[in-house]
Amino acid sequence: MFRDAWLIAGKDLRIEMRSRVGLNQIVPFAVTVLVLFAFALDTDQEALRTYAPGLFWVTVLLASLLAIGRSFAVDLADGAADRLLLSGIDPISVFGGKAAAIAVQLVVLEVLLGAGVVLLFDVTVYRYGLLVCAGLAAAAGVATAGTLYGALVAGLGVRETLLPVLLLPVVAPVLIGATRAFQDAFGVAGAEGWAWLGLLAGFAAIYGVFGALSYGALLEEA
């Protein structure tokens, strides 16, 4: 199962590396949103530092919609989704592989945007361990939920507009938990970041289990 999941993840990541869509489109989009936030609050440096965690995660979630939509659009364009069904690969492996590939892309995006936040918003990181753990847990949560809902709308003609409507309310706990954890890591609030990390881990675990159990049925419907 893990070998097949690794193959699926490798396939998706190789496609992204060769097409460079993430580098040429998703990353510039995310950086542009972050810069616009910086310009909007440029006259108030204290507000920039205070709201930096929330602005960071709003940017990540918006960019993640592009990455998730791209992951399923590629499979539908060349019929790869149908061939996956015929290949005999366990749907759990397909789910795990696609979620892992999306999570890797989100982690890379978080690293790039994190550097941008430090430079543009003049924030200081006080708890690197909390920052890294929260970033990884949030990426896992968004990736698992995004893979599940991406498969749910994959066969619909309005998937580009329906995916944000369905997914963004679902990942609201990730936005809240990750923002609180980053506030603690940046030292801009008194929130207990490690407690919020538990929310992020629980969210990722729930959607990981639910997605693994239901992904096969969603693939057949798509």
C-alpha positions in Angstrom: 0.0 0.0 0.0 2.7 2.4 0.9 4.7 1.6 -2.2 1.7 2.4 -4.4 1.0 5.6 -2.5 4.7 6.6 -3.1 4.3 5.9 -6.8 1.2 8.1 -7.0 2.8 10.9 -5.1 5.9 10.7 -7.2 3.8 10.8 -10.4 2.0 13.9 -9.3 5.2 15.7 -8.1 7.0 14.8 -11.3 4.2 16.3 -13.4 4.3 19.5 -11.3 8.1 19.7 -11.6 8.1 19.3 -15.3 5.2 21.6 -16.0 6.4 24.2 -13.5 2.8 25.4 -13.0 3.3 25.7 -9.3 6.5 27.7 -9.7 5.2 29.9 -12.5 1.6 30.4 -11.4 0.7 29.3 -7.9 3.8 30.7 -6.1 3.5 34.1 -7.9 -0.2 34.2 -7.1 0.4 33.6 -3.4 3.3 36.1 -3.2 1.1 38.7 -4.9 -1.7 38.2 -2.4 0.8 38.5 0.5 2.3 41.7 -1.0 -1.2 43.2 -1.4 -1.9 42.6 2.2 1.4 44.3 3.1 0.5 47.3 1.0 -3.0 47.5 2.5 -1.5 47.7 6.0 1.7 49.4 5.2 1.0 52.5 7.3 0.5 50.4 10.5 3.5 48.2 11.2 2.1 47.1 14.5 -1.1 45.8 12.7 1.1 44.0 10.1 2.9 42.1 12.9 -0.3 41.4 14.8 -2.3 40.1 11.8 0.7 38.4 10.0 -0.3 34.8 11.1 -3.9 35.2 9.8 -2.8 36.8 6.6 -0.3 34.1 6.0 -2.8 31.3 6.4 -5.5 33.0 4.3 -2.9 33.3 1.5 -1.9 29.6 1.9 -5.5 28.4 1.8 -6.3 30.5 -1.3 -3.2 29.1 -3.1 -4.0 25.6 -2.0 -7.2 25.8 -4.0 -5.1 26.2 -7.1 -2.9 23.3 -6.2 -5.8 20.9 -5.4 -7.7 21.8 -8.5 -4.6 21.4 -10.6 -4.0 17.9 -9.1 -7.3 16.6 -10.3 -7.5 18.5 -13.6 -4.3 16.8 -14.8 -5.8 13.3 -14.1 -9.1 14.2 -15.9 -7.4 15.7 -18.9 -5.5 12.6 -20.0 -7.8 10.0 -18.6 -5.4 9.0 -15.8 -8.2 8.8 -13.3 -9.9 6.0 -15.4 -6.6 4.1 -15.7 -6.0 4.3 -12.0 -9.3 2.5 -11.5 -8.3 -0.2 -14.0 -4.8 -0.6 -12.6 -5.9 -2.4 -9.5 -4.2 0.0 -7.1 -6.0 0.2 -3.8 -8.0 3.5 -3.6 -6.4 4.1 -0.2 -3.0 4.2 -1.9 -4.3 6.7 -4.5 -5.8 8.9 -1.8 -2.6 8.8 0.3 -0.4 9.5 -2.7 -2.3 12.4 -4.0 -2.7 13.9 -0.5 1.0 13.5 0.1 1.9 15.2 -3.2 -0.4 18.1 -2.3 1.0 18.3 1.2 4.6 18.5 -0.1 3.6 21.4 -2.5 1.9 23.2 0.4 5.0 22.8 2.7 7.2 24.3 0.0 4.7 27.1 -0.4 4.7 27.7 3.3 8.4 28.0 3.5 8.5 30.6 0.7 5.6 32.6 2.1 7.1 32.3 5.6 10.2 34.0 4.4 8.1 36.7 2.8 6.2 37.3 6.0 9.4 37.7 8.0 10.7 40.2 5.4 7.5 42.1 4.6 5.8 42.1 8.0 8.8 42.5 10.2 7.9 39.6 12.5 10.3 37.6 14.7 10.0 33.8 15.2 10.4 32.8 18.9 9.3 29.1 18.7 10.6 27.4 15.7 9.5 23.9 16.8 5.9 25.0 17.1 6.1 26.8 13.8 7.3 23.8 12.0 4.9 21.3 13.6 1.9 23.6 13.0 2.9 24.1 9.4 3.3 20.4 8.7 0.0 19.5 10.5 -1.9 22.2 8.7 -0.5 21.1 5.4 -1.6 17.6 6.1 -5.1 18.7 7.1 -5.6 20.8 4.0 -4.2 18.1 1.8 -6.4 15.3 3.1 -9.6 17.4 3.1 -8.7 18.9 -0.3 -8.0 15.5 -1.8 -11.4 14.2 -0.6 -13.4 17.2 -1.8 -11.3 17.4 -5.0 -12.4 13.9 -5.9 -16.0 14.7 -4.9 -16.3 17.5 -7.5 -13.8 16.1 -10.0 -16.4 14.9 -12.5 -18.6 18.0 -12.3 -18.4 20.7 -15.0 -18.4 23.4 -12.3 -15.6 22.0 -10.2 -13.4 25.1 -10.5 -16.1 27.2 -8.7 -17.6 24.5 -6.6 -14.4 23.4 -4.9 -13.8 26.7 -3.1 -17.4 26.9 -1.9 -17.2 23.4 -0.4 -13.6 23.3 0.8 -13.1 26.7 2.4 -15.8 26.3 5.1 -14.5 22.8 5.9 -10.9 23.9 6.5 -11.9 26.8 8.7 -10.6 24.9 11.8 -7.2 24.7 10.1 -7.2 28.4 9.5 -8.1 29.1 13.2 -5.8 26.5 14.7 -2.8 27.4 12.5 -3.3 31.1 13.0 -3.4 30.7 16.8 -0.3 28.4 16.7 1.6 30.9 14.6 0.6 33.8 16.8 2.2 32.0 19.7 5.3 31.2 17.6 5.6 34.8 16.5 5.0 36.1 20.1 2.1 38.4 19.0 -0.6 36.8 21.2 -1.0 34.8 24.4 -2.6 31.8 22.7 -1.3 28.4 23.8 0.0 27.2 20.4 0.7 23.6 21.4 -3.0 23.1 22.3 -4.1 24.4 18.9 -1.6 22.1 17.3 -3.7 19.2 18.7 -6.7 20.6 16.8 -4.7 20.6 13.6 -3.5 17.0 14.1 -7.0 15.8 15.0 -8.4 17.5 11.8 -5.8 15.8 9.6 -6.3 12.4 11.3 -10.1 12.6 10.9 -10.0 13.6 7.2 -7.2 11.1 6.6 -9.3 8.2 7.9 -12.6 9.4 6.3 -10.9 10.0 3.0 -9.2 6.7 2.9 -12.4 4.9 3.6 -14.6 6.8 1.1 -12.1 7.6 -1.7 -12.8 4.4 -3.7 -16.5 5.2 -4.1 -15.7 8.8 -5.1 -13.3 7.7 -7.8 -16.0 5.4 -9.3 -18.5 8.3 -9.3 -16.0 10.7 -10.9 
